[in-house]
Amino acid sequence: MSNVLFIGYKNYSSWSLRPWLVLRWGGIPFEERVLRLDQPGYGRQEIAEVKAVSPNGTVPALDADGTTIWDSLAIAEWAAEQVAPGVLWPEDSALRAQARSATCEMHAGFAAVRRDLSMNLHRRLDAQPDWPDDTRRALARIDELWRGLRERHGHLGPWLFGRRSIADAFFTPVATRLRTYAVPVSAIATAYRDTLLSDPDFVAWEADAVPDSWDASAIQ
């Protein structure tokens, strides 16, 4: 089987990072192709090069041996079906349901965080900006979510549900945002953030995230 994952710039594209990590963690072979997004049609999902590989004009998109899969969560679910149970979702059904709930909350929510804390791996702020109320509430929810899950499942291992899962891949870009924007979180959430940022596959992604002059702050 030949798999090609089409992604955006690694310094900015949080959506691309998520399925990239999932594929790596699942041991699923794939070729990555980075597409230029600073082209006509950006912001309108009309970049011709992207539309050629993704029906909705966005990345990431996966060509799985001729089948096109777009959307990061759809790619992650496809990956989970390619590997043994327990590799990418928790094997226990109750943990798996919680992991899916946390993943979907991240996938569908936190609009204020996406708006005000765009991913930029090479950026560092010395002090926390004066966030709007909705952003502060979203950041507090992230801390609450991480803290609660780690308190319940910490005895199983260092990840949200003990072992590494799709949920962790979906929260890895959030960890980079907390670091970039100097967001203070609880000690438990800080430890989990550092677990995500020290993962060898994320470290490999970050090493390839070459900053450029294009302001990609709108990429989520």
FENKA-V152050 format. One line per field, one symbol per residue. ss: DSSP state (~ for helix, > for strand, _ for the rest). psi: psi as a letter, one per 20 degrees, with the letter a starting at -180 (. if undefined). burial: + if it has 9 or more other ideal C-beta (glycine too) atoms within 8 Angstrom, else -. Layout:
# FENKA-V152050
ss: ???
psi: ???
burial: ???
This chain:
# FENKA-V152050
ss: __>>>>>______~~~~~~~~~~~~~____>>>>_____________~~~~_________>>>>__>>>>_~~~~~~~~~~~__________~~~~~~~~~~~~~~~~__~~~~~~________________~~~~~~~~~~~~~~~~~~~~~~~~__>__>___~~~~~~~~~~~~~~~______~~~~~~~~~~~__~~~~~~~~_____________
psi: ppppopraphhhnhhhhghggggghikopqpqopppimrpipijkkpghghhiohjkrqqqponlippprphhggghgghiirqpighqqhphghhggghggghgghialhhghgimqpnhjqpqhqprnqrghghgghhhggggggghhhhjhiiairhkfqprhghhhighghhghggjlpprrhghgggghggiiphhghgghhinpqaipokiip.
burial: --++++++++++++++++++++++++-+-+-+--+-+-+-+---+-+++++-++--++++++++---+++-+++++-+++--+---++++----++-+++-++++++--+-+++-++++++---+-----+---+++++-+++-+++-++--++----+++++-+++++++++++++++++++-+--++++++-+++-+-+++-++--+------+--+-
